[in-house]
Amino acid sequence: MPKNIVRAYYDESYPPVPDKRTLFWRKNIIWQAVRFVYLNLKIMRIIVGGHS
């Protein structure tokens, strides 16, 4: 009867760790506000286009 073989996780099993630049852009309030406005304009364009 074969025994269960336990193997360590591969590096590919772990999620990627963001670098300093990525963390900076995620935490930057001004960049978040710009993205928020851009996303809202994009959504409004879709909504207005569907009601015409």
Residue pairs with C-beta under 8 A, 6 or more apart in sequence:
18 26
25 31
